[in-house]
Amino acid sequence: MQIIIRTRFVLNTLLFLLLCNFSFAQTTEIYCKQVDDIARMEMRSQEKKQMARFYKKTASELIDVVYHRCEWNIDPAIRAISGTVSTFFITKTAATQVVMDLADTMIVDKVTRKGVELSFSRGGNTVVVNLGTNLPANTLDSISIQYHGIPPKSGFGSFTLAYHYRGDDDGTPVLWTLSEPYGAMDWWPCKNTLDDKIDSIDIFITCPKAYKGISNGLRQSEILSIDGTKLTTHWKHRYPMVSYLAAIAVTNYEEFNHTVQLGKTTLPMQSFCYPESVETFKAGTQNTLDAMLVFHYAFGDYPFMKEKYGHTQFGWGGGEEHQTNSFITNIGESLCAHELAHQWFGDKITCGSWEDIWLNEGFATHLASIYMEGKYPQNKLQNRRAEILNITNDSGGSVKVNDTLNVGRIFDSRLSYIKGSHLLYMLRFIMGDNQFLTAVRNYQKDPDVMYGFAKTKDLQRHLEKESGLKLDSFFRQWFVGQGYPSYTVEWSALSERTVKIKMNQKTSHSSVRFFQLPVALRFKNAVKDTTIVVDNKFNGETFIRNIGFDADSVFVDPEYWLISRNNITKKVTDLDSIKPNLIVSPNPFQDEFTILMKNFKGSSFEIALYNMLGQKVFSSQQTLYKGKEYVSIPATFLSTGKYILSVLDETGEASTISLLKR
């Protein structure tokens, strides 16, 4: 069915993005991987031990996997799998063995190479295959592993059987896989690593004919068995893919189709849902098509343009970004936007270490924010504030994962998702939206990481190149470090238009002594307001700014760009009691200098500037505000040399100071 895109909304949202005039907000729901629903204490003990057992990087580092042909037999009513996985590989060095990861509970029936059966051994969660020959480096070869068994459960339930219900029926079985982070080896022989992507894959799912088998890529065929009891579905995917993103799901799915126009390409959108969910999925899929347009034009072409994007419903409490086919529990708008965003951040570019999972989850959360805030800008402040409160509910916690054997720590919603997203908010604020967006698009096009793996330093490299900034301290404080700042802002009125500001902060965690950040301050009175930004680099730093009116209050970070909490503002009578009454800065000066007058008499004064010959080279009449004023004097027209500045109040009292222009 052809879907007409809601043009007005999409164009308005794109206008926000492409002009980089972002006004985005964040919803408070957790978009995917609902780790709060997992028994945390149990995960931190039993599951951590299980992960330590599974995580060992034992798959052969001597080979580069180029192709898998996966033939699987599945009945969703039975928690088991059988089949054959053929792996084509290129040797990196000479090799006499190939090692594949596969859970030790699975039974290997035989291994063959070119039709000849090979000897093999099981060592922990590996299949060690003796090739029977010494393959030279850069040799293309293959093996086929025939196996069966009941997969174990790791992570979020890597191979799960459940039921879905329509009305009061007895339920229909549904089977799905969700292999992130370490669960691919639970149910199929593969390289269970973050250093090698499968270049190409064909998947054949054979199941009872009452069901449909769903997977990655494009469906090639559906063939009934000769006796009419089995259905074999062939899926083909021709983009590089990490092993944990290969997925299957089997039940009595209903199918419907949409398209979305991306430039000159008409991209298929294919959805599979439970029969009881058809109406809601059909109604909600339009939101995903809208988000697809936003992400495609903002961050670069949809990464799998020659194939499709799709939704498949499953029973886990969240979603998983399986490449070209996200598994989702429902058609929730932000959930779907999050999983779609992963196709760029997580699938096309995959984190090269679980320490860097924020490159997947922080980005997907942030892109969902871009979409949701563009559509619902009225929620911006309250939702950003709620997320910052979530992040700062604990005084510590690093975005960098410090325990990669703990699934709960990897997918910590507060740190990997929300704090990771707000690192991107802060980078946008520091760099400006134009430079940030350009840098991220360049990151997406980087041949060293696209359709491969990236670490935080790869993103940092592009951010620095585009902005010209050095971001080592930012990533040291915000990616590696823990906690957040609490600001104390003292300010006073120097004149009717000018304020003096003193910035101090306390940090919530000892890992960071001081967070160097630009800070937005909104000054206001009953009828006016303005926002300025001060680049706060140390405690006690002072700033003088012309805000244009007499303010009565100030607010720290009013748009909630920064991670901070418990901020205090204090209006004081006078921050600086230093004499004399006339203060000039800088001195020596170049293009301009500023003059601060204090404790002058009357309501006006005259500024006069004399050269060393006694000639008046500049004069100006100014008004006083409660005996104070702050003015900026342009000086590009002045020659280098010495000058005398004279300030005369209306009583005739003069103050002078010597100046030097360099």
C-alpha positions as a printed Julia matrix, in Angstrom:
662×3 Matrix{Float64}:
  0.0     0.0    0.0
  1.4     3.38  -0.97
  1.57    5.87   1.89
  1.45    9.63   1.32
  4.02   11.42   3.47
  2.72   14.21   5.71
  4.72   16.85   3.89
  4.12   19.84   6.13
  5.4    18.16   9.29
  8.41   16.62   7.56
  9.48   19.85   5.87
  9.1    21.8    9.09
 11.21   19.28  10.94
 13.83   19.24   8.21
 13.96   23.0    8.33
 14.9    22.75  12.0
 17.66   20.29  11.17
 19.11   21.68   8.0
 19.21   25.23   9.27
 20.53   23.86  12.56
 18.08   25.94  14.57
 17.3    23.07  16.91
 14.57   23.34  19.51
 14.42   19.69  20.43
 12.98   18.05  23.53
 13.4    14.68  25.1
 10.69   12.31  26.2
 11.15   10.61  29.51
 10.43    7.06  28.39
 13.33    4.66  27.87
 13.35    3.81  24.2
 14.8     0.34  24.11
 16.44   -2.34  26.25
 14.36   -1.83  29.38
 17.12   -2.72  31.81
 15.06   -1.45  34.72
 12.77   -4.46  34.17
 15.67   -6.87  34.71
 16.44   -8.06  38.22
 19.54   -5.93  38.7
 20.91   -7.69  41.72
 20.67  -11.06  40.06
 22.31   -9.73  36.92
 25.18   -8.3   38.91
 25.93  -11.75  40.32
 24.79  -14.75  38.32
 24.65  -13.12  34.9
 28.02  -11.48  35.37
 29.57  -14.88  35.99
 27.78  -16.21  32.92
 29.08  -13.34  30.79
 32.61  -13.93  32.0
 32.26  -17.49  30.74
 30.85  -16.46  27.37
 32.87  -13.38  26.64
 36.25  -14.93  25.99
 37.25  -13.82  22.52
 38.01  -17.27  21.17
 36.73  -17.1   17.59
 39.59  -17.31  15.15
 41.5   -14.08  14.67
 43.27  -15.72  11.73
 40.26  -15.37   9.42
 38.04  -12.63   8.03
 34.44  -13.82   7.6
 33.03  -12.8    4.21
 29.83  -14.84   3.91
 27.41  -17.05   5.85
 24.78  -19.37   4.45
 22.46  -20.19   7.34
 19.87  -22.97   7.03
 17.73  -23.24  10.15
 14.84  -25.43  11.19
 12.5   -23.77  13.69
  9.19  -24.6   15.36
  8.09  -21.69  17.6
  6.32  -24.13  19.9
  9.61  -25.9   20.66
 12.6   -24.14  22.18
 15.26  -25.66  19.92
 17.12  -25.08  16.69
 18.84  -27.3   14.15
 20.53  -26.6   10.88
 23.73  -25.92   9.0
 25.82  -22.77   8.88
 28.36  -22.51   6.08
 31.07  -19.92   6.63
 33.23  -18.51   3.85
 36.37  -16.79   5.05
 39.71  -15.38   3.96
 42.78  -16.35   5.93
 44.76  -13.44   7.38
 47.8   -15.65   7.95
 48.59  -19.26   7.21
 46.13  -21.47   9.14
 45.56  -25.14   9.83
 42.55  -24.57  12.11
 39.45  -22.42  12.22
 37.79  -21.55  15.53
 34.12  -20.55  15.7
 32.13  -19.47  18.76
 29.19  -21.69  19.77
 27.7   -22.29  23.22
 28.94  -25.51  24.79
 25.36  -26.72  25.29
 24.84  -26.95  21.52
 25.63  -30.26  19.8
 27.78  -30.27  16.67
 26.82  -33.18  14.42
 29.53  -32.78  11.82
 31.81  -30.3   10.07
 32.65  -30.46   6.38
 34.92  -28.67   3.92
 34.22  -29.06   0.21
 32.08  -32.09   1.0
 34.75  -33.81   3.08
 34.08  -34.37   6.77
 36.63  -32.77   9.1
 37.68  -33.54  12.63
 36.83  -30.99  15.3
 36.9   -30.52  19.05
 34.85  -28.55  21.55
 36.75  -26.3   23.92
 34.46  -24.27  26.14
 32.15  -22.3   23.87
 34.1   -22.95  20.67
 34.24  -25.33  17.77
 37.88  -25.92  16.84
 37.95  -27.26  13.27
 41.02  -29.01  11.88
 41.2   -28.05   8.21
 43.35  -31.03   7.23
 45.69  -28.73   5.34
 47.74  -25.59   5.79
 45.89  -22.75   4.08
 48.2   -19.91   2.96
 47.41  -16.32   3.88
 44.78  -14.54   1.74
 43.07  -17.8    0.8
 39.3   -17.95   0.34
 37.86  -21.14   1.81
 34.8   -22.4    3.67
 33.5   -24.84   6.25
 29.98  -26.03   7.06
 28.86  -26.81  10.62
 25.78  -28.97  11.1
 24.4   -28.72  14.64
 21.33  -28.83  16.88
 20.29  -28.2   20.46
 18.52  -26.01  23.0
 20.27  -22.63  23.13
 21.12  -21.18  26.54
 19.83  -17.75  27.55
 22.26  -14.9   28.0
 21.99  -11.12  27.85
 18.35  -10.2   27.23
 17.31  -13.72  26.26
 19.23  -14.49  23.11
 16.81  -17.23  21.95
 13.32  -16.92  23.4
 10.01  -18.77  23.07
  6.81  -17.08  24.28
  3.13  -16.68  23.38
  0.98  -13.85  22.08
 -2.8   -13.72  22.52
 -5.77  -12.59  20.49
 -8.78  -12.2   22.71
 -9.39  -15.21  24.94
 -7.58  -17.78  22.8
 -4.95  -20.11  24.19
 -2.18  -18.12  22.63
  0.09  -18.57  19.63
  3.76  -19.45  20.06
  6.36  -16.95  18.94
 10.12  -17.44  18.83
 12.67  -14.68  18.43
 16.37  -14.01  18.86
 18.04  -10.99  20.49
 21.78  -11.57  20.55
 23.2    -8.28  21.84
 25.7    -8.17  23.43
 27.19  -11.69  23.57
 24.3   -14.0   22.65
 24.88  -14.77  18.97
 26.99  -17.79  19.94
 24.08  -19.1   22.01
 22.21  -20.24  18.92
 24.53  -20.21  15.89
 28.26  -20.74  15.14
 29.83  -17.37  14.34
 32.57  -14.91  15.27
 31.04  -13.39  18.39
 33.29  -10.33  18.3
 33.38   -6.59  17.66
 36.2    -6.71  15.13
 34.81   -8.53  12.09
 31.61   -7.92  10.14
 29.92  -10.48   7.92
 30.13   -9.07   4.4
 27.11  -10.96   3.11
 24.55  -13.47   4.4
 21.76  -15.73   3.15
 19.28  -17.05   5.71
 16.85  -19.92   5.1
 14.2   -20.44   7.8
 12.13  -23.64   7.65
  9.1   -23.71   9.96
  5.58  -25.2   10.09
  3.47  -23.66   7.29
  1.14  -21.97   9.81
  3.96  -19.53  10.58
  6.28  -17.1    8.82
 10.04  -16.91   9.33
 11.38  -13.34   9.37
 14.98  -12.12   9.13
 17.37   -9.45   7.79
 17.5    -8.1    4.27
 15.22   -8.86   1.32
 12.95  -11.87   1.07
 13.83  -13.94  -1.99
 11.31  -16.77  -1.86
  8.78  -18.75   0.17
  8.63  -22.44  -0.76
  6.31  -25.1    0.64
  7.73  -28.55   1.25
  6.59  -31.39  -1.01
  4.26  -32.71   1.71
  2.83  -29.23   2.27
  3.69  -29.09   5.99
  6.75  -26.82   6.01
  7.5   -23.36   4.67
 11.06  -22.31   3.84
 11.71  -18.57   3.54
 14.92  -17.27   2.01
 16.28  -13.87   3.11
 19.31  -12.21   1.49
 21.37   -9.36   3.0
 24.3    -7.82   1.16
 25.68   -5.22   3.56
 28.37   -5.76   6.22
 26.78   -6.81   9.52
 28.09   -7.66  12.98
 27.06  -11.13  14.21
 24.78   -9.92  17.05
 22.52   -8.13  14.54
 21.62  -11.28  12.6
 18.15  -12.27  13.79
 15.14  -14.5   13.2
 11.55  -14.44  14.43
  8.81  -17.01  13.77
  5.04  -16.89  14.43
  1.76  -16.35  12.53
  2.77  -12.87  11.38
  0.53  -10.56   9.39
  2.44   -8.59   6.75
  1.82   -5.14   5.28
  3.99   -2.81   3.23
  4.66    0.9    2.75
  7.2     2.91   0.81
  9.04    6.17   1.46
 10.69    8.34  -1.17
 14.32    9.11  -0.35
 15.63   11.27  -3.17
 15.36    9.16  -6.3
 14.98    5.92  -4.36
 11.64    4.42  -3.37
 12.53    2.48  -0.24
 10.29   -0.44   0.82
  9.05   -0.45   4.41
  7.99   -3.95   5.41
  6.15   -4.69   8.65
  5.33   -7.96  10.37
  3.09   -7.95  13.43
  0.79  -10.19  15.4
 -2.73  -10.45  13.93
 -4.14   -8.69  16.99
 -1.82   -5.71  16.37
 -2.48   -5.03  12.69
 -4.58   -1.89  13.11
 -2.27   -0.17  15.57
  0.84   -1.07  13.54
 -0.71    0.23  10.32
 -1.71    3.47  12.02
  1.65    3.99  13.74
  4.07    3.1   10.94
  3.6     6.52   9.32
  5.59    8.03  12.19
  8.56    5.84  11.28
  8.35    7.0    7.67
  8.41   10.6    8.88
 11.44    9.88  11.06
 13.14    8.14   8.14
 12.95   11.35   6.1
 14.33   13.42   8.97
 17.32   11.14   9.64
 18.06   10.5    5.95
 18.36   14.18   5.09
 20.04   15.24   8.33
 22.65   12.5    8.83
 23.17   11.01   5.38
 21.49    8.44   3.18
 19.65    5.59   4.84
 22.53    3.09   5.1
 20.77    0.1    3.47
 19.18    1.9    0.54
 19.39   -1.06  -1.86
 17.28   -3.22   0.43
 14.58   -2.12   2.88
 13.67   -1.1    6.37
 11.2    -3.08   8.43
  9.47   -3.71  11.74
  8.9    -7.1   13.3
  6.84   -7.43  16.46
  8.2    -9.54  19.29
  7.44  -10.0   22.98
 10.45   -8.49  24.69
  9.92   -5.24  26.58
 11.55   -2.78  24.22
 13.22   -3.06  20.83
 16.36   -4.26  19.06
 17.88   -2.66  15.99
 18.41   -5.78  13.86
 19.91   -4.56  10.62
 17.18   -3.55   8.1
 14.53   -5.09  10.39
 14.05   -3.73  13.91
 12.26   -5.98  16.38
  9.82   -3.91  18.47
  7.32   -4.75  21.18
  4.86   -2.07  20.02
  4.57    0.77  17.53
  5.41    3.49  20.08
  6.65    6.59  18.27
  9.82    7.24  20.21
 10.7     3.54  20.38
 10.44    3.25  16.6
 12.47    6.43  16.07
 15.17    5.08  18.4
 15.47    1.73  16.6
 15.44    3.42  13.21
 18.23    5.77  14.32
 20.35    2.72  15.13
 20.52    1.88  11.43
 23.01    4.78  11.19
 24.46    4.58  14.71
 24.93    0.98  15.8
 24.39   -0.86  12.51
 26.2     1.07   9.76
 28.76    2.18  12.35
 29.0    -0.19  15.3
 30.81    0.51  18.55
 34.22   -1.17  18.45
 34.1    -1.98  22.15
 31.3    -2.35  24.68
 33.08    0.44  26.59
 31.86    2.7   23.77
 28.24    1.53  23.62
 27.13    5.17  23.92
 28.11    5.54  20.24
 25.14    3.24  19.59
 22.7     4.03  22.38
 23.52    7.66  23.15
 23.2     8.57  19.49
 19.97    6.61  18.98
 18.46    8.26  22.05
 19.56   11.66  20.82
 18.18   11.16  17.31
 14.87   10.07  18.79
 14.97   13.36  20.72
 15.6    15.27  17.51
 12.55   13.68  15.95
 10.3    14.0   19.01
 11.33   17.56  19.81
 10.86   18.66  16.23
  7.32   17.29  16.34
  6.41   18.21  19.94
  8.47   21.32  20.81
  6.08   22.26  23.6
  7.54   19.42  25.69
 11.15   20.51  25.33
 11.99   22.09  28.67
 10.09   19.78  30.98
 11.43   16.66  29.29
 15.05   17.78  29.08
 14.85   18.77  32.72
 13.43   15.35  33.64
 16.29   13.61  31.87
 18.92   15.74  33.57
 17.31   14.97  36.92
 17.52   11.27  36.01
 21.22   11.56  35.15
 22.04   13.52  38.31
 20.02   11.35  40.69
 23.32    9.63  41.4
 26.5    11.59  42.12
 28.68    9.31  39.97
 28.61    7.13  36.91
 30.72    7.21  33.74
 29.46    7.03  30.17
 32.46    4.83  29.46
 31.48    1.31  30.52
 33.8     0.11  33.27
 32.47   -3.47  33.44
 31.88   -4.93  29.99
 30.96   -8.34  31.4
 27.88   -6.91  33.09
 24.93   -6.57  30.7
 23.13   -4.26  33.12
 26.13   -1.91  33.18
 26.57   -1.92  29.4
 22.92   -1.01  28.84
 22.5     1.23  31.86
 19.64    3.53  30.83
 20.9     6.45  32.96
 24.48    6.35  31.65
 24.71    4.7   28.22
 21.42    6.08  26.94
 20.42    9.34  28.63
 23.8    10.68  29.75
 25.28    9.57  26.44
 22.56   11.54  24.65
 23.23   14.61  26.77
 26.92   14.5   25.92
 25.71   15.17  22.39
 23.5    18.01  23.63
 26.56   19.57  25.27
 28.73   19.08  22.19
 26.07   20.78  20.08
 26.03   23.66  22.55
 29.83   23.96  22.57
 30.35   23.66  18.82
 27.18   25.16  17.44
 24.65   23.11  15.53
 26.06   23.7   12.04
 29.51   22.41  12.93
 28.16   19.55  15.02
 25.85   18.3   12.27
 28.57   18.56   9.62
 31.05   16.7   11.82
 28.6    13.86  12.47
 27.78   13.55   8.78
 31.51   13.35   8.04
 31.82   10.66  10.73
 29.07    8.72   8.94
 31.02    8.98   5.66
 34.44    8.14   7.12
 35.76    5.11   5.15
 37.71    3.97   8.2
 34.52    3.36  10.2
 31.47    3.25   7.9
 30.02   -0.27   7.69
 32.62   -1.11  10.28
 33.52   -0.28  13.87
 34.28    2.96  15.71
 35.44    4.07  19.11
 34.95    7.39  20.84
 38.26    8.74  19.55
 36.96    8.34  15.97
 33.98   10.58  16.68
 36.2    13.03  18.57
 38.51   13.28  15.58
 35.7    14.48  13.33
 34.29   16.87  15.92
 37.7    18.47  16.38
 38.45   18.68  12.67
 35.21   20.49  11.91
 35.19   22.82  14.91
 38.91   23.49  15.31
 38.48   22.81  19.03
 40.55   20.53  21.23
 38.09   18.23  22.98
 40.46   16.07  25.05
 39.35   17.71  28.29
 35.67   17.4   27.38
 35.89   13.66  26.76
 38.17   13.16  29.75
 35.65   14.91  32.0
 32.37   13.73  30.48
 33.09   10.35  28.84
 35.66    8.96  31.26
 34.93   11.1   34.31
 31.93   10.87  36.56
 29.43   13.25  38.09
 28.34   16.77  37.23
 28.82   20.41  38.34
 26.62   22.51  40.62
 27.02   26.21  39.83
 26.94   29.19  42.18
 26.5    32.39  40.18
 27.0    35.71  41.98
 26.14   38.81  40.01
 25.68   42.55  40.43
 24.56   45.46  38.27
 27.45   47.69  37.2
 25.11   49.99  35.31
 21.6    50.05  33.95
 22.78   47.76  31.12
 25.86   46.0   32.46
 26.37   43.16  34.93
 29.37   41.58  36.57
 29.26   37.81  37.06
 31.33   35.51  39.25
 31.19   31.77  38.48
 31.93   28.99  40.95
 31.11   25.29  40.83
 31.27   22.19  42.98
 31.58   18.77  41.39
 29.6    15.77  42.59
 32.41   13.24  42.13
 36.12   13.37  42.88
 37.07   12.06  39.41
 36.59   15.58  38.0
 37.82   18.64  39.88
 36.28   21.18  37.51
 34.02   20.89  34.45
 35.09   23.36  31.77
 31.95   24.39  29.92
 30.26   27.36  28.33
 27.26   28.21  30.51
 24.12   30.0   29.35
 22.71   32.6   31.76
 19.28   34.12  31.21
 18.85   37.59  32.73
 15.33   38.97  33.03
 13.03   41.5   34.59
  9.27   41.88  34.36
  9.28   42.86  30.7
 12.63   41.87  29.19
 14.99   38.93  29.1
 18.19   37.98  27.32
 20.53   35.0   27.38
 24.31   35.28  27.34
 26.97   32.58  27.36
 30.12   32.66  29.51
 32.96   30.24  28.86
 33.71   29.12  32.41
 37.25   27.71  32.69
 38.04   27.97  36.42
 36.46   28.64  39.79
 36.07   32.29  40.71
 36.19   33.45  37.1
 34.5    36.82  36.56
 32.82   38.25  33.48
 31.42   41.68  32.61
 28.63   41.74  30.05
 26.33   44.37  28.56
 22.85   42.81  28.72
 21.01   45.94  27.57
 18.61   46.48  30.5
 18.29   46.46  34.29
 17.75   42.81  35.28
 16.34   41.54  38.56
 17.06   37.79  38.26
 19.17   35.23  36.41
 18.69   31.54  35.53
 21.45   29.01  34.81
 21.2    26.95  31.59
 17.55   27.81  30.92
 17.3    25.51  27.86
 18.8    22.51  29.73
 21.73   21.91  27.4
 24.11   20.99  30.23
 24.25   18.24  32.8
 24.15   20.11  36.12
 22.06   20.24  39.27
 21.4    22.34  42.39
 22.48   25.57  40.74
 22.3    28.76  42.82
 22.19   32.4   41.73
 22.85   35.33  44.09
 22.42   39.01  43.38
 24.91   40.96  45.47
 25.34   44.67  46.06
 28.87   44.84  44.71
 31.15   42.03  43.72
 34.23   44.23  43.6
 35.18   46.96  46.05
 38.58   47.56  44.44
 39.71   51.19  44.07
 40.22   53.39  42.13
 36.91   54.49  40.74
 38.17   54.11  37.17
 39.14   50.66  35.83
 40.28   50.11  32.23
 40.74   46.69  30.63
 42.76   45.53  28.83
 45.71   47.84  29.23
 47.74   47.66  26.98
 44.9    47.35  24.39
 44.6    46.72  20.68
 41.23   46.97  18.9
 39.12   48.14  21.85
 39.12   48.67  25.6
 36.46   48.84  28.29
 35.95   51.4   31.04
 34.29   50.64  34.37
 33.24   53.71  36.42
 32.26   53.35  40.08
 31.2    55.8   42.72
 30.98   58.73  40.32
 28.69   61.65  41.12
 25.73   62.93  39.13
 23.88   61.35  36.21
 26.34   61.84  33.35
 30.02   62.02  32.5
 32.36   62.8   29.61
 35.11   60.51  28.31
 38.08   62.18  26.62
 41.18   60.51  25.18
 44.38   62.55  24.55
 47.57   61.65  22.71
 51.0    62.56  24.07
 50.87   65.92  22.21
 47.81   66.87  24.27
 45.45   66.56  21.31
 41.95   65.2   21.98
 41.51   62.19  19.68
 38.23   60.89  21.05
 35.36   62.05  23.25
 31.94   60.77  24.23
 29.13   61.81  26.55
 27.61   58.99  28.67
 24.94   58.57  31.33
 25.49   57.14  34.82
 23.39   54.53  36.59
 23.56   54.9   40.36
 27.06   56.32  40.02
 28.24   53.42  37.82
 28.69   52.66  34.16
 30.51   50.24  31.9
 31.34   51.2   28.31
 33.34   49.73  25.45
 35.51   52.07  23.34
 36.54   51.06  19.78
 40.22   51.77  19.13
 41.07   50.46  15.67
 41.45   54.06  14.41
 44.15   54.85  16.98
 47.86   54.61  16.23
 50.15   52.61  18.48
 51.54   54.58  21.4
 50.64   56.15  24.76
 47.39   57.99  25.61
 45.77   59.72  28.58
 42.16   58.85  29.4
 40.17   61.48  31.3
 36.7    60.91  32.76
 34.9    64.05  33.95
 31.67   63.81  35.93
 29.07   66.59  35.96
 30.46   68.05  39.18
 33.72   68.8   37.37
 35.71   66.09  39.18
 38.14   64.37  36.78
 39.81   60.95  36.92
 42.7    60.1   34.61
 44.66   57.0   33.67
 47.52   56.27  31.25
 46.87   53.82  28.4
 49.08   52.05  25.87
 48.03   50.8   22.44
 50.15   48.05  20.96
